Amino acid sequence: MNFILLVKYVPDVSRITDSSFDSETGNLRRASLPGITNPEDISAISLAKRIADRKADGSDKFIALTMGPAPASKALYEALSLAADKAFHLQNSRFAGADTWATAEILTKAIKKIAREEFGDEPYAVAGGMQSCDGDTAQVLPQTAAALNLPIISYAFDGDYRDRRFHFSCIKEGGDVFLSTGEKSFVLTVSSFEYPLYPSFSRSRWARVQPHKRLTAEMIGLEGSGMSNSLTKVVKIFRPKENQRKQEHITSLKEFSELIVQSCKKKHRRESAGRFVDYKPTNSSEVWVVCEPSDKLEECTAELLAEARKLASEIGGVCCLAAFDSPDQKFAEKAARAGADKIYRLPNCGVNENRERQGRMLGELVNSKKPKIVMFSATLFGRVAAPICAYITGSGLTADCTSLHLEKKSDGGFELIQTRPALGGNIMAQIKTINSTTSMATVRPGRFTAAISDQERQCELVDFPAALVKDRDIAVESQSGSKVSDFNCDVIISAGRGLASKENFEETILPFKKVLELSCSCSAAAGASRAAVEHGFADRNLQIGQTGKTVSPSLYIAAGISGAVQHIVGIEKSSVIMSINSDPGCPIFAQSDYYYVGDAVQSLNKIRGFLESML
Ligand SMILES: Cc1cc2nc3c(=O)[nH]c(=O)nc-3n(C[C@H](O)[C@H](O)[C@H](O)COP(=O)(O)OP(=O)(O)OC[C@H]3O[C@@H](n4cnc5c(N)ncnc54)[C@H](O)[C@@H]3O)c2cc1C
């Protein structure tokens, strides 16, 4: 299989400090930050190389492609030193200012040209990291797949080639899914891969002298520019609010135990968006929520319905839910009580993991009904289906929003202002949609609160017979961990890589959870960081964070977790955060109310002793 490896040169967001910002304007001084090749792109190169090596017919070509100003060539050098045979650099002033839609368009034109000239009629795979650590949108690869009309395998973390098929292990909601595809072209996004490649000395020397073929806007036949083809526009950038956590260093484990008991007892009541007021739409404008595929109405969908209801009443419009697998009357009743006036029922599209099919079906529905606003939860499903739907409908999409509001325009209409974090949460950006009928957003779960169920509400059911995308050769071979853990509890004790082993997880975290339940008379659950899951300490359905679950308990205890931004986004709504870590400088302490410096296992065992003595 031939590969086009997408690599992006990004600022190293982990090195951003207060001095990286201009004190007067508040703008980030990008030039002051060191650059790196996006780490997930390196994982993608390693995974592509692994499956090509398994195929072992030696016929594969590896072409690296980047887009950006001159320093981006460093990413090409890295790709060449790891695996690539050739490198192409999309570098032109006309590419500047491209949003994800316009970037996908530029990449697609370049990929088609490279595939034509380098591979002839042979199939190829486009591989890249699931997202870049500066933009964090995860939109470009699904949009590129939509533009190329290729199937997408998303969130892969392992891969193989056997029996003339490529096999991938991928993350899915609450577990893993094992997919396979034949030797036709496809797009692959990689979430992580445990076996990185390291360049040899001779390969690095060879890479250093390889030319980077420059591709300009004219060479790929781009009309307009990145800026003029964009469907979104940044209207404002600002620093996030100061962290409100207490950040108290507790030096005695006895005191730490007492604080656990106090925090558990202050049970925080889940907020609600209140009850619906009597409301009759005054026009036919529609605000949509795309239902998280599930056999029940997920909390993240109910949260979005409450927000959609609010936005719809501001514009006098109708709140709609688009749901797959033609949900039944009982489901419709629940959705109506949560705020939906109308449900568009889309047919079953096979397996839930076929997010491309779902994105395309939704695209057909959006093209037909032309809603004003479409919201998805920023889940594993939403982060693939939304960009595909947005690309094929030509709609501006803002990923991972944390708040939404409407602003009045001079013509009397409204526009949606979407706020989202960027650069690893170091800045906030307000973005609006331009040049498109529909504004689309993926929204982080937990940002809005579901409304109090209104037993009186009813909704209209509309069947939409969208066509199934054919000609796709992606099979689900097996799945694991089908059930997402129930984190709707008072306290969560979560383990990170610092726990060091599965035994420690089982012998420390699980008994600790039981003691918490007994000593604090509360409901408790065990959780884990992604690193703990990927090292096999805990099951995938326990993962908390951006690609896991978002939680909001009264108390969250993080043991041996460093505090990466992707973990923090999943826990920031917890009332109290307490952490234990052996590194006095670890980032989780700045996100905690109380922290203890020490070995996670030893500390938890001692705390357990104190809690048991209180029984
Ligand atoms: C697109 C994307 C999505 C992601 N989604 C998620 C997600 O959903 N959830 C998530 O958690 N991560 C996610 N990540 C990964 C995230 O960036 C971090 O890599 C991950 O959270 C790190 O997990 P960790 O803190 O357990 O491990 P590490 O970062 O390796 O930290 C381990 C910590 O343990 C401490 N430690 C070591 N030994 C001990 C000891 N004996 N006692 C106490 N402490 C000890 C260390 O000091 C360190 O702070 C995502 C990353 C990307 C790029």
PDBQT file of the ligand as one rigid body, heavy atoms in Angstrom, charges set to zero:
ROOT
HETATM    1  C1  LIG A 701      -6.026  13.870  21.025  1.00  0.00    +0.000 C 
HETATM    2  C2  LIG A 701      -5.719  13.400  22.391  1.00  0.00    +0.000 A 
HETATM    3  C3  LIG A 701      -6.736  12.960  23.195  1.00  0.00    +0.000 A 
HETATM    4  C4  LIG A 701      -6.451  12.527  24.494  1.00  0.00    +0.000 A 
HETATM    5  N1  LIG A 701      -7.456  12.125  25.307  1.00  0.00    +0.000 NA
HETATM    6  C5  LIG A 701      -7.187  11.810  26.588  1.00  0.00    +0.000 A 
HETATM    7  C6  LIG A 701      -8.223  11.447  27.505  1.00  0.00    +0.000 A 
HETATM    8  O1  LIG A 701      -9.402  11.343  27.153  1.00  0.00    +0.000 OA
HETATM    9  N2  LIG A 701      -7.880  11.185  28.786  1.00  0.00    +0.000 N 
HETATM   10  C7  LIG A 701      -6.590  11.258  29.244  1.00  0.00    +0.000 A 
HETATM   11  O2  LIG A 701      -6.362  11.016  30.440  1.00  0.00    +0.000 OA
HETATM   12  N3  LIG A 701      -5.608  11.571  28.404  1.00  0.00    +0.000 NA
HETATM   13  C8  LIG A 701      -5.875  11.822  27.092  1.00  0.00    +0.000 A 
HETATM   14  N4  LIG A 701      -4.844  12.105  26.246  1.00  0.00    +0.000 N 
HETATM   15  C9  LIG A 701      -3.483  11.859  26.700  1.00  0.00    +0.000 C 
HETATM   16  C10 LIG A 701      -2.916  12.990  27.544  1.00  0.00    +0.000 C 
HETATM   17  O3  LIG A 701      -2.283  13.938  26.729  1.00  0.00    +0.000 OA
HETATM   18  C11 LIG A 701      -1.862  12.421  28.512  1.00  0.00    +0.000 C 
HETATM   19  O4  LIG A 701      -0.880  11.723  27.776  1.00  0.00    +0.000 OA
HETATM   20  C12 LIG A 701      -2.442  11.471  29.552  1.00  0.00    +0.000 C 
HETATM   21  O5  LIG A 701      -3.521  12.086  30.217  1.00  0.00    +0.000 OA
HETATM   22  C13 LIG A 701      -1.338  11.142  30.548  1.00  0.00    +0.000 C 
HETATM   23  O6  LIG A 701      -1.833  10.221  31.481  1.00  0.00    +0.000 OA
HETATM   24  P1  LIG A 701      -1.121  10.125  32.902  1.00  0.00    +0.000 P 
HETATM   25  O7  LIG A 701      -1.218  11.459  33.569  1.00  0.00    +0.000 OA
HETATM   26  O8  LIG A 701      -1.676   8.966  33.589  1.00  0.00    +0.000 OA
HETATM   27  O9  LIG A 701       0.360   9.757  32.498  1.00  0.00    +0.000 OA
HETATM   28  P2  LIG A 701       1.686  10.623  32.539  1.00  0.00    +0.000 P 
HETATM   29  O10 LIG A 701       1.518  11.906  31.842  1.00  0.00    +0.000 OA
HETATM   30  O11 LIG A 701       2.784   9.736  32.115  1.00  0.00    +0.000 OA
HETATM   31  O12 LIG A 701       1.864  10.976  34.070  1.00  0.00    +0.000 OA
HETATM   32  C14 LIG A 701       2.110  10.039  35.054  1.00  0.00    +0.000 C 
HETATM   33  C15 LIG A 701       2.218  10.806  36.350  1.00  0.00    +0.000 C 
HETATM   34  O13 LIG A 701       2.437   9.889  37.394  1.00  0.00    +0.000 OA
HETATM   35  C16 LIG A 701       3.356  10.452  38.283  1.00  0.00    +0.000 C 
HETATM   36  N5  LIG A 701       3.987   9.351  39.005  1.00  0.00    +0.000 N 
HETATM   37  C17 LIG A 701       4.927   8.481  38.572  1.00  0.00    +0.000 A 
HETATM   38  N6  LIG A 701       5.204   7.586  39.521  1.00  0.00    +0.000 NA
HETATM   39  C18 LIG A 701       4.422   7.879  40.570  1.00  0.00    +0.000 A 
HETATM   40  C19 LIG A 701       4.232   7.310  41.848  1.00  0.00    +0.000 A 
HETATM   41  N7  LIG A 701       4.917   6.225  42.244  1.00  0.00    +0.000 N 
HETATM   42  N8  LIG A 701       3.334   7.875  42.673  1.00  0.00    +0.000 NA
HETATM   43  C20 LIG A 701       2.637   8.983  42.303  1.00  0.00    +0.000 A 
HETATM   44  N9  LIG A 701       2.778   9.561  41.100  1.00  0.00    +0.000 NA
HETATM   45  C21 LIG A 701       3.640   9.018  40.245  1.00  0.00    +0.000 A 
HETATM   46  C22 LIG A 701       4.306  11.228  37.429  1.00  0.00    +0.000 C 
HETATM   47  O14 LIG A 701       4.943  12.239  38.203  1.00  0.00    +0.000 OA
HETATM   48  C23 LIG A 701       3.363  11.807  36.393  1.00  0.00    +0.000 C 
HETATM   49  O15 LIG A 701       2.885  13.067  36.802  1.00  0.00    +0.000 OA
HETATM   50  C24 LIG A 701      -5.114  12.521  24.956  1.00  0.00    +0.000 A 
HETATM   51  C25 LIG A 701      -4.097  12.981  24.116  1.00  0.00    +0.000 A 
HETATM   52  C26 LIG A 701      -4.390  13.404  22.852  1.00  0.00    +0.000 A 
HETATM   53  C27 LIG A 701      -3.287  13.926  21.984  1.00  0.00    +0.000 C 
ENDROOT
TORSDOF 0
